[in-house]
Amino acid sequence: MPEQASPPAIAPSEPLDAVEAARLAAVRRYDILDTPPDGAYDRVAALAARLFEVPVATVTIVDEDRIWFKATHGLEGVTEIGRDPGLCASAVLTDDTTVIPDTLLDPVACSNPLVAGPMGVRFYAAAPIITADGHRLGTVNVLDTRPREISEADSATLADLAAVVRDQLELRLSALHVVRAEQERRKVEQEKRQAEEEARQRAERDKAAIAAFASTLQRTLVPPMLPAVPGLELACHYKTASPQEVGGDFYDVFPVGGGRWAFFLGDVCGKGAEAASVTSLTRYTLRAAALVDADPTAALKALNTALLLDAAVGTRFCTAIFGLLDPDRDGGFTVTLATGGHPPAYHLSPAEDGDVRVEAVRAKGGMLVGAFAEATFASRTLHLAPGEGLLLYTDGLTEARTADGEMLADTGLMAFLAQRPTPVSAGTLIDDTVALLDNLPDTERDDVALLALSVPTADAAPAGITTTAHSAAAPTAGASVGQENRRP
């Protein structure tokens, strides 16, 4: 491929023309600058490096006077560089993929710090990240320390990776708009109630304003590892029905401030790429809603609004259970659970006779999420004391078939849980449940997501509580799922 000359870089000191001003306005609209690292964008950079067999690949956003790195592969410790002279600043001026086979022969690229500095970049290629309304936010880049050329097919592949980044940004922006709309709606409702009920007005004022939402769209569909929550043991498991198909189950655990933690688990109807996109929107919207108002029913209402407003969701809906953990002085937790058409959670506690008491935690009235505009959701509060545990699951567990062809169902699950040892351990509970599934026939098995929480007893709780995460990656045909990560 012949060398493609770089367009002249834009000097920040010059007056911005109308096109550049509109582009910078689009950058501000997406609110992505200076956000924390994100697994989705990191994987794009890693994939680009692997596909092009280069040591360095980046995802950048071009600001007014800097090139900011949203994701890097092989470029540790660099978060931004100046815009002039700039490789990305030049590449963002065109809709086509920019290819510089030898940077030392390019009048603009040769003075770039990555070229003239210790790194010694000799090859550069970049595809612009173009929004639906035609604005170029930044680039997906591949760099090498030796001159080289790439084919037209390679250029198209780089453009496809830039389109993947654009889609991630659009999902994030969609969730941001929903949360802001919800904030405005709450403000209007609060003003209407102000003259009618002073006490309710004070309660509404306690609801936090929209907090920073920039980091809520920074996780993949399933977190790679659960966080360490002081005084709590966590464990999880996820397995898709088929390694070739993306499932719609999801779960997460994250802090909401003031020593409190939120968690959720649910199931989007359907499978495949469309279900995955809805799952992504669901997770990020629930995280965002919790930052606005940690009340679990409010979070499900915000999700219901988001799914109904997003035309891309179509007729897809989900079931979900959302919980809030509030630490108690006795070492346990007050747990508030809200449900939206989801199977009940199970509360396991030691009985006086040494057996396990199993209680189905149901909040009556919780409707499907994303199916009806006027859907209502209900919540229930329980106390999780030392030695007790809580199990959340998707219906792939209770719909699993036993050897006689019957579903495990709620009765079978409760009978199984009643035989668990005490005090309850989240890790042991997940291990036992996974073993139960492994011993059942594997025909027509649905996706299964499990999340368990337990409070260790005083004599069993070391200084650092163990967090166990069973993360299920898509296996090869005939392989078993069950990759376990433990962190003290």
C-alpha positions as CSV (number, residue, x, y, z in Angstrom):
1,M,0.0,0.0,0.0
2,P,1.5,3.4,-0.9
3,E,2.2,5.8,1.9
4,Q,-0.7,8.0,2.9
5,A,0.4,11.4,4.0
6,S,-1.1,12.8,7.2
7,P,-3.4,15.9,7.0
8,P,-1.9,18.9,8.8
9,A,-2.4,19.0,12.5
10,I,-4.7,21.6,14.0
11,A,-2.9,24.0,16.3
12,P,-5.0,24.6,19.5
13,S,-4.0,28.2,19.5
14,E,-5.8,28.8,16.2
15,P,-9.5,29.8,16.1
16,L,-11.7,26.8,15.9
17,D,-13.8,26.5,12.8
18,A,-17.4,25.4,12.8
19,V,-16.6,21.7,12.1
20,E,-14.1,21.5,14.9
21,A,-16.3,23.3,17.3
22,A,-19.1,20.9,16.6
23,R,-16.7,17.9,17.0
24,L,-15.6,19.2,20.4
25,A,-19.2,19.7,21.4
26,A,-19.8,16.0,20.6
27,V,-16.8,15.0,22.7
28,R,-18.3,16.9,25.6
29,R,-21.7,15.3,25.0
30,Y,-20.4,11.8,25.4
31,D,-18.7,12.8,28.7
32,I,-16.0,10.2,28.3
33,L,-12.8,12.2,29.0
34,D,-10.8,11.4,32.2
35,T,-13.1,8.4,33.1
36,P,-11.5,5.3,34.7
37,P,-10.2,2.4,32.7
38,D,-12.9,0.1,31.2
39,G,-12.8,-3.6,30.3
40,A,-14.7,-3.2,27.1
41,Y,-12.4,-0.5,25.6
42,D,-9.3,-2.3,27.0
43,R,-10.3,-5.4,25.1
44,V,-10.6,-3.5,21.9
45,A,-7.1,-2.2,22.3
46,A,-5.8,-5.7,23.1
47,L,-7.7,-7.2,20.2
48,A,-6.3,-4.6,17.8
49,A,-2.8,-5.4,18.9
50,R,-3.4,-9.2,18.5
51,L,-5.0,-8.9,15.1
52,F,-2.3,-6.6,13.6
53,E,0.6,-8.3,15.5
54,V,1.9,-4.9,16.8
55,P,3.3,-4.1,20.3
56,V,1.1,-1.1,20.9
57,A,-2.6,-0.3,20.3
58,T,-4.7,2.5,21.8
59,V,-8.2,3.9,21.9
60,T,-8.0,7.7,22.0
61,I,-10.3,10.7,22.3
62,V,-9.0,14.0,20.7
63,D,-9.7,16.9,23.0
64,E,-9.1,20.6,22.3
65,D,-5.5,20.6,23.3
66,R,-4.6,17.0,24.1
67,I,-4.8,13.4,22.9
68,W,-6.4,11.4,25.8
69,F,-6.0,7.6,26.0
70,K,-9.2,5.8,26.9
71,A,-7.4,2.4,26.6
72,T,-3.9,1.3,25.9
73,H,-2.1,-2.0,25.2
74,G,1.6,-2.0,25.4
75,L,1.8,1.7,26.4
76,E,2.0,1.7,30.2
77,G,2.0,4.9,32.2
78,V,0.8,7.2,29.5
79,T,-2.6,8.8,29.9
80,E,-2.4,11.7,27.4
81,I,-0.1,13.6,25.1
82,G,-0.1,17.0,23.5
83,R,-2.2,17.5,20.4
84,D,0.3,19.3,18.2
85,P,2.1,17.7,16.5
86,G,-0.1,14.7,16.8
87,L,-0.8,11.4,15.0
88,C,-4.3,11.1,16.3
89,A,-5.0,14.8,15.8
90,S,-4.3,14.3,12.1
91,A,-6.1,11.0,11.8
92,V,-9.3,12.5,13.3
93,L,-9.6,15.0,10.4
94,T,-10.7,12.3,7.9
95,D,-13.4,9.6,7.7
96,D,-10.9,7.2,6.2
97,T,-8.3,5.0,7.9
98,T,-5.0,6.9,8.2
99,V,-1.9,4.7,7.4
100,I,1.7,6.0,7.8
101,P,4.0,3.1,6.8
102,D,7.2,5.0,7.9
103,T,6.7,7.9,10.4
104,L,10.2,9.2,9.9
105,L,9.2,10.0,6.3
106,D,6.1,11.9,7.3
107,P,6.6,15.6,7.9
108,V,4.0,15.7,10.7
109,A,4.5,12.4,12.4
110,C,8.3,12.6,12.6
111,S,8.1,15.2,15.4
112,N,5.5,13.3,17.5
113,P,6.8,12.4,21.0
114,L,6.0,8.7,20.4
115,V,8.1,8.8,17.2
116,A,11.0,11.1,18.2
117,G,11.1,9.9,21.8
118,P,12.4,6.7,23.4
119,M,9.6,4.5,22.1
120,G,10.6,5.1,18.4
121,V,7.3,4.5,16.7
122,R,7.9,3.8,12.9
123,F,4.5,2.6,11.8
124,Y,1.1,4.1,12.6
125,A,-2.5,3.3,11.5
126,A,-5.7,4.8,12.9
127,A,-9.4,4.5,12.2
128,P,-11.6,7.4,13.4
129,I,-14.4,6.8,15.9
130,I,-17.3,8.4,14.1
131,T,-20.6,9.1,15.8
132,A,-24.0,8.5,14.2
133,D,-24.2,12.3,13.4
134,G,-20.8,12.3,11.7
135,H,-18.5,13.7,14.4
136,R,-15.1,12.1,14.8
137,L,-14.4,11.8,18.5
138,G,-11.0,10.0,18.4
139,T,-9.3,7.0,16.9
140,V,-8.4,3.3,17.4
141,N,-4.7,3.1,16.6
142,V,-2.1,0.4,16.1
143,L,1.7,1.3,16.3
144,D,4.9,-0.6,15.6
145,T,8.6,0.2,16.1
146,R,9.4,-0.9,12.5
147,P,8.0,0.3,9.2
148,R,5.3,-1.8,7.6
149,E,2.3,-1.7,5.4
150,I,-1.2,-3.1,5.8
151,S,-3.9,-4.2,3.3
152,E,-7.2,-2.7,2.5
153,A,-8.8,-5.5,4.4
154,D,-6.7,-4.6,7.5
155,S,-7.8,-1.0,7.2
156,A,-11.4,-2.2,7.1
157,T,-10.8,-4.3,10.2
158,L,-9.4,-1.3,12.1
159,A,-12.5,0.7,11.1
160,D,-14.7,-2.1,12.4
161,L,-12.9,-1.9,15.8
162,A,-13.6,1.8,15.8
163,A,-17.3,1.1,15.2
164,V,-17.3,-1.2,18.2
165,V,-16.0,1.6,20.4
166,R,-18.7,3.9,18.9
167,D,-21.4,1.4,19.9
168,Q,-20.1,1.2,23.4
169,L,-20.2,5.0,23.7
170,E,-23.7,5.1,22.3
171,L,-24.9,2.6,25.0
172,R,-23.3,4.7,27.7
173,L,-24.8,7.9,26.4
174,S,-28.3,6.3,26.2
175,A,-28.1,5.2,29.9
176,L,-26.8,8.7,30.8
177,H,-29.8,10.4,29.1
178,V,-32.3,8.1,30.9
179,V,-30.8,8.8,34.3
180,R,-30.8,12.6,33.7
181,A,-34.4,12.4,32.5
182,E,-35.3,10.4,35.7
183,Q,-33.6,13.2,37.7
184,E,-35.7,15.8,36.1
185,R,-38.9,13.8,36.5
186,R,-38.2,13.4,40.3
187,K,-37.6,17.1,40.6
188,V,-41.0,17.9,39.0
189,E,-42.8,15.4,41.2
190,Q,-41.1,16.7,44.3
191,E,-42.3,20.3,43.5
192,K,-45.9,19.1,43.0
193,R,-45.9,17.3,46.4
194,Q,-44.2,20.2,48.2
195,A,-47.5,22.0,49.1
196,E,-49.3,18.8,50.0
197,E,-47.0,16.9,52.3
198,E,-44.1,18.5,54.1
199,A,-42.8,15.1,55.5
200,R,-42.8,13.6,52.0
201,Q,-40.9,16.6,50.7
202,R,-38.2,16.1,53.3
203,A,-37.9,12.4,52.3
204,E,-37.6,13.4,48.7
205,R,-34.9,15.9,49.5
206,D,-32.9,13.1,51.1
207,K,-32.7,11.4,47.7
208,A,-29.2,12.2,46.3
209,A,-28.9,14.2,43.1
210,I,-27.4,12.5,40.1
211,A,-23.8,11.5,41.0
212,A,-20.9,11.0,38.6
213,F,-22.2,8.6,36.0
214,A,-19.0,8.5,33.8
215,S,-17.8,5.3,35.4
216,T,-21.0,3.2,35.4
217,L,-20.7,2.0,31.9
218,Q,-17.2,0.6,32.5
219,R,-17.9,-3.1,33.1
220,T,-18.5,-6.1,30.9
221,L,-21.7,-8.1,31.1
222,V,-20.4,-10.1,34.1
223,P,-17.7,-8.7,36.5
224,P,-14.5,-10.7,36.4
225,M,-14.2,-10.8,40.2
226,L,-16.4,-9.7,43.1
227,P,-15.2,-6.9,45.4
228,A,-14.1,-7.4,49.0
229,V,-16.9,-6.2,51.2
230,P,-15.8,-5.8,54.9
231,G,-17.6,-8.3,57.1
232,L,-19.1,-10.2,54.3
233,E,-18.3,-13.3,52.2
234,L,-19.4,-13.3,48.6
235,A,-19.4,-16.0,45.9
236,C,-20.9,-16.3,42.5
237,H,-21.2,-18.6,39.5
238,Y,-22.3,-18.1,35.9
239,K,-22.7,-20.6,33.1
240,T,-24.3,-20.1,29.7
241,A,-26.4,-22.8,28.1
242,S,-24.1,-22.9,25.1
243,P,-20.5,-21.7,24.7
244,Q,-21.4,-20.5,21.2
245,E,-24.3,-18.2,22.4
246,V,-24.3,-15.1,24.6
247,G,-26.7,-15.4,27.5
248,G,-28.8,-12.8,29.2
249,D,-28.1,-13.4,32.9
250,F,-26.3,-10.7,34.8
251,Y,-25.2,-9.8,38.3
252,D,-23.0,-7.2,40.1
253,V,-21.9,-6.0,43.5
254,F,-20.7,-2.4,44.0
255,P,-20.4,0.4,46.7
256,V,-23.0,3.2,46.9
257,G,-21.3,5.3,49.6
258,G,-21.6,5.6,53.3
259,G,-20.3,2.1,53.9
260,R,-23.3,0.7,52.0
261,W,-23.2,-1.8,49.1
262,A,-25.7,-2.6,46.4
263,F,-26.1,-5.9,44.5
264,F,-28.4,-7.2,41.8
265,L,-29.0,-10.3,39.7
266,G,-31.4,-10.8,36.8
267,D,-32.2,-12.3,33.5
268,V,-32.9,-10.7,30.1
269,C,-35.3,-12.6,27.9
270,G,-33.7,-14.2,24.9
271,K,-30.1,-14.8,23.9
272,G,-27.5,-13.7,21.4
273,A,-26.1,-10.3,20.5
274,E,-29.4,-8.4,21.0
275,A,-29.9,-9.8,24.5
276,A,-26.3,-9.0,25.3
277,S,-26.8,-5.3,24.4
278,V,-29.9,-5.2,26.6
279,T,-28.0,-6.9,29.4
280,S,-25.3,-4.2,29.1
281,L,-27.8,-1.4,29.2
282,T,-29.6,-3.1,32.2
283,R,-26.4,-3.4,34.3
284,Y,-25.2,0.1,33.6
285,T,-28.6,1.7,34.2
286,L,-29.0,-0.2,37.5
287,R,-25.6,1.1,38.6
288,A,-26.4,4.6,37.6
289,A,-29.8,4.6,39.3
290,A,-28.3,3.4,42.5
291,L,-26.0,6.4,42.5
292,V,-29.1,8.7,42.2
293,D,-31.2,6.9,44.8
294,A,-30.0,3.7,46.6
295,D,-33.6,2.7,47.3
296,P,-33.9,-0.7,45.4
297,T,-37.5,-0.1,44.1
298,A,-36.4,3.3,42.7
299,A,-33.5,1.5,40.9
300,L,-35.9,-1.0,39.3
301,K,-38.3,1.9,38.3
302,A,-35.4,3.7,36.5
303,L,-34.5,0.4,34.7
304,N,-38.1,0.0,33.6
305,T,-38.1,3.5,32.2
306,A,-34.8,2.9,30.4
307,L,-35.9,-0.3,28.7
308,L,-39.2,1.2,27.5
309,L,-37.6,4.4,26.2
310,D,-34.8,2.7,24.2
311,A,-36.1,1.8,20.8
312,A,-33.2,-0.6,20.3
313,V,-34.5,-2.8,23.1
314,G,-37.7,-3.6,21.2
315,T,-40.0,-6.0,23.1
316,R,-37.3,-7.4,25.3
317,F,-37.8,-7.3,29.0
318,C,-36.0,-8.8,32.1
319,T,-36.5,-10.0,35.6
320,A,-34.3,-8.6,38.3
321,I,-33.7,-8.6,42.0
322,F,-32.0,-5.6,43.5
323,G,-30.6,-5.4,47.1
324,L,-29.0,-2.8,49.4
325,L,-26.6,-3.9,52.2
326,D,-26.5,-1.6,55.3
327,P,-23.8,-2.7,57.9
328,D,-25.1,-3.2,61.4
329,R,-23.2,-2.7,64.6
330,D,-23.5,-6.4,65.5
331,G,-21.4,-7.4,62.4
332,G,-24.4,-8.4,60.3
333,F,-26.3,-6.4,57.6
334,T,-29.7,-5.0,57.1
335,V,-30.7,-6.2,53.6
336,T,-33.4,-4.5,51.6
337,L,-34.5,-6.5,48.5
338,A,-36.7,-5.3,45.7
339,T,-38.0,-7.7,43.0
340,G,-39.1,-7.3,39.4
341,G,-40.8,-10.5,38.3
342,H,-37.8,-12.5,39.6
343,P,-37.8,-15.8,41.6
344,P,-37.4,-15.3,45.3
345,A,-34.1,-15.2,47.1
346,Y,-33.5,-17.7,49.9
347,H,-32.4,-16.7,53.4
348,L,-30.5,-19.5,55.2
349,S,-30.0,-19.3,58.9
350,P,-29.1,-21.9,61.6
351,A,-32.1,-23.4,63.5
352,E,-32.0,-24.2,67.2
353,D,-31.9,-27.9,66.5
354,G,-28.7,-27.4,64.4
355,D,-30.5,-27.7,61.0
356,V,-30.8,-25.0,58.5
357,R,-33.9,-22.8,58.4
358,V,-34.7,-21.8,54.8
359,E,-37.0,-18.9,54.0
360,A,-38.1,-17.8,50.6
361,V,-37.8,-14.0,50.5
362,R,-40.6,-12.7,48.4
363,A,-41.7,-9.1,47.9
364,K,-45.3,-9.3,46.7
365,G,-46.2,-7.1,43.7
366,G,-42.9,-6.9,41.8
367,M,-43.7,-6.9,38.0
368,L,-41.6,-7.7,35.0
369,V,-39.1,-5.0,34.2
370,G,-39.4,-3.3,30.8
371,A,-42.8,-4.8,29.9
372,F,-45.3,-2.2,31.2
373,A,-45.0,1.6,31.6
374,E,-46.9,1.5,34.8
375,A,-45.1,-1.5,36.4
376,T,-44.8,-1.5,40.1
377,F,-42.1,-3.0,42.3
378,A,-42.0,-4.1,45.9
379,S,-39.3,-4.4,48.5
380,R,-38.7,-6.4,51.7
381,T,-36.2,-5.9,54.5
382,L,-34.4,-8.7,56.4
383,H,-31.5,-9.0,58.8
384,L,-28.5,-11.1,57.8
385,A,-26.8,-12.1,61.0
386,P,-23.4,-13.9,61.5
387,G,-23.7,-17.5,60.4
388,E,-26.5,-16.7,57.9
389,G,-26.5,-16.5,54.2
390,L,-28.6,-15.4,51.2
391,L,-28.8,-17.1,47.8
392,L,-29.9,-15.3,44.5
393,Y,-30.3,-17.2,41.3
394,T,-31.8,-17.1,37.8
395,D,-34.5,-19.5,36.7
396,G,-32.0,-21.8,35.0
397,L,-31.5,-23.3,38.4
398,T,-35.1,-24.2,39.3
399,E,-35.9,-25.1,35.7
400,A,-33.1,-27.7,35.5
401,R,-34.4,-31.2,35.0
402,T,-33.7,-34.0,37.4
403,A,-32.9,-37.6,36.3
404,D,-36.7,-38.4,36.1
405,G,-37.3,-35.5,33.8
406,E,-39.0,-33.2,36.4
407,M,-37.9,-29.7,37.0
408,L,-36.0,-29.1,40.2
409,A,-38.5,-26.3,41.0
410,D,-38.8,-24.3,44.2
411,T,-39.6,-27.4,46.3
412,G,-36.5,-29.3,45.2
413,L,-34.3,-26.2,45.7
414,M,-35.6,-25.6,49.2
415,A,-35.1,-29.3,50.1
416,F,-31.5,-29.1,48.8
417,L,-30.8,-25.9,50.7
418,A,-32.2,-27.3,53.9
419,Q,-29.4,-29.9,53.9
420,R,-26.6,-27.3,53.8
421,P,-24.1,-27.1,56.7
422,T,-24.1,-24.4,59.3
423,P,-22.9,-21.7,59.8
424,V,-23.6,-20.8,56.2
425,S,-20.7,-20.0,54.0
426,A,-21.3,-18.2,50.6
427,G,-18.4,-20.1,49.0
428,T,-19.6,-23.5,50.2
429,L,-23.2,-22.7,49.2
430,I,-22.1,-21.9,45.6
431,D,-19.8,-24.9,45.4
432,D,-22.6,-27.2,46.6
433,T,-25.2,-25.7,44.2
434,V,-22.8,-25.9,41.3
435,A,-22.2,-29.6,42.2
436,L,-26.0,-30.1,42.3
437,L,-26.2,-28.7,38.7
438,D,-23.3,-30.8,37.5
439,N,-25.0,-33.9,38.7
440,L,-28.2,-33.1,36.8
441,P,-28.8,-34.1,33.1
442,D,-27.4,-31.4,30.8
443,T,-30.1,-31.6,28.2
444,E,-31.8,-28.3,27.3
445,R,-30.1,-26.5,30.1
446,D,-30.7,-22.8,30.4
447,D,-28.3,-20.1,31.5
448,V,-27.6,-20.1,35.3
449,A,-26.4,-17.2,37.4
450,L,-25.8,-17.6,41.1
451,L,-24.9,-15.0,43.8
452,A,-24.5,-15.9,47.4
453,L,-23.8,-13.6,50.5
454,S,-23.0,-14.7,54.0
455,V,-21.8,-13.2,57.3
456,P,-19.0,-15.2,58.9
457,T,-19.3,-15.9,62.6
458,A,-16.8,-14.3,65.0
459,D,-14.7,-17.5,65.4
460,A,-14.6,-18.0,61.6
461,A,-13.9,-14.5,60.4
462,P,-10.2,-13.7,59.9
463,A,-8.9,-10.2,59.5
464,G,-9.5,-10.4,55.7
465,I,-12.8,-12.0,54.5
466,T,-12.3,-14.3,51.6
467,T,-14.1,-13.3,48.4
468,T,-14.8,-16.1,46.0
469,A,-15.8,-15.6,42.4
470,H,-16.8,-18.4,40.1
471,S,-16.6,-16.9,36.7
472,A,-17.7,-19.0,33.8
473,A,-16.0,-18.4,30.5
474,A,-17.2,-19.9,27.3
475,P,-15.5,-23.3,27.1
476,T,-14.6,-25.4,24.1
477,A,-17.0,-28.1,23.0
478,G,-17.1,-30.9,25.7
479,A,-15.2,-28.9,28.3
480,S,-16.6,-28.1,31.7
481,V,-17.2,-24.6,33.0
482,G,-15.8,-23.5,36.4
483,Q,-12.9,-21.2,36.7
484,E,-12.5,-20.1,40.3
485,N,-10.7,-17.0,41.5
486,R,-10.0,-16.5,45.2
487,R,-8.7,-13.3,46.8
488,P,-7.9,-12.9,50.5
